[in-house]
């Protein structure tokens, strides 16, 4: 897998998590802890993307 394709995959995962976080924040039944964990995962993905990007 090339670096560029890896970055694209990471961006897709980041976008998917963004949607999940958005939906979770609108939902009343979801635990805040889960939202925080998703946000942390999103941040880790963004950091990986930044490190790999030229």
Protein Blocks (a to p, Z undefined) as FASTA:
>chain_A
ZZklmmmmmmmmmmmmmmmmmmmmmpmkbcfklmmmmmmmmmmmmmmmmmmpZZ
